[in-house]
Amino acid sequence: MKKLLLYAVAAGFLVWIGWSQVVSYEQMGERRFQALSRPAKEVLIGVCWPFSVNQDGMADGLQLALDEINTKRLAGGYAVRLVMRDDRLSAQKSERIAMAFADTPAMSAVIGYYDDAPAVKASAIFETSRLLHLITGANNTAMTSHGFQYVVRTIHSSEKIAQSLSRMTMDRGYRRIAVLWEEDAFGEDLAYQYRVGLDNLNAELVYQWSYNRARADYRLPVNELKGINADLIFFAGLEPWAGDFLRVARGVGLKTPIIGAFSNTPEMHRRAGSALEGAMYFDLYNPNSASPENQSFVQKFRARYGKDPDTWAAQGYDALHILAKAVQFTGSRNPADLAYAIRYMDAWEGANGRYKFNGAGELEDKPVYLNVFKGGMPVMIQESNPISKSVF
């Protein structure tokens, strides 16, 4: 039942915006195909990301890839141009950006969307306006499950993350689990998938609690959890709200180990403060991977920016290279050509490992990494084994 509800999210959004608007988006798609059939010298790609809030490596990774692609002419006879927009983790800004991209006939693809709920809405807009959406951040399981032709996800789904994370949870000896989640497309889906994974492994769920991002108040759950015999707290919510939870939990003396779904961002450090020490979180990129592709990327990134790349630098870098490969292979700017080329391309090794997609645009399984903060810095403590049984 839960999955059926998730599958209806994007379709429900189209109903909500109204039939006249759907027709308008379809007209945008027609104009796009006409515009992109004409001779041109560049491929226009939109980017939507919370650059100012996250302060992560996405922009740097994209710029590094952009310069390589255009210098080495890796997109065939085309130059690539990016239109970068900051949604500031605002659902309203995200939607306005999606509508503006949809109404840009010369645009072939969009990279990004970090927050799941805006990503779901954006994908519905892009599908109707025939704009390829290369998802680099949002994990909601249902996004590639409703037959859309113009969506490809280059990052793990919540289902795959949860399957790996539940196994790692049990591997580390945690049997009695408390689960807290944000009431949105990311938190609800991840918490649900994690609970399914725990059920399959016969773990015991000892506490559940959810919160609304606009009214997050953690005083009740942290005090209740002091009286709960839990081995682990799993917090399925984004930074910076995860930072607030850690600070409040440790402030009342709650010592239970915590695994979060947050990223290692400056805002997370600021909001959590010293409570970040000892907290665990899962990540989807290993900057210390010995693969030649990653080592080359890390060296170039360090030389240019004077720091190590993070997950989002690798995601942006790889996503733009994947798009360039599709443009070079097809010789086309048409979003449908690019979507098919990416979905059915041979496995490709990038900075963040192996990329191989199924016919729905979903990424095949890759490792998940568990980190812990020690001395204010993340240290990897476990890597998952990819799921051997295909979920497709």
Secondary structure, DSSP 4 states (H G I P E B T S, - for coil): -HHHHHHHHHHHHHHHH-HHHHHHHHHHHHHHHHHHTS--SEEEEEEEE-HHHH--SHHHHHHHHHHHHHHHTTTTT-EEEEEEEE-TT-HHHHHHHHHHHHT-TTEEEEEE--SHHHHHHHHHHHHHTT-EEEESS---GGGGSS--SSEEE-S--HHHHHHHHHHHHHHTT--EEEEEEESSTTHHHHHHHHHHHHHHTT-EEEEEEEE-GGG---HHHHHHHTTS--SEEEEE--TTHHHHHHHHHHHTT--S-EEE-----HHHHHHHGGGGTT-EEEES--TT---HHHHHHHHHHHHHHSS---HHHHHHHHHHHHHHHHHHHHT---HHHHHHHHHTSPPEEETTEEE-B-TTSPBPP---EEEEEETTEEEEEEEPPPPSS---
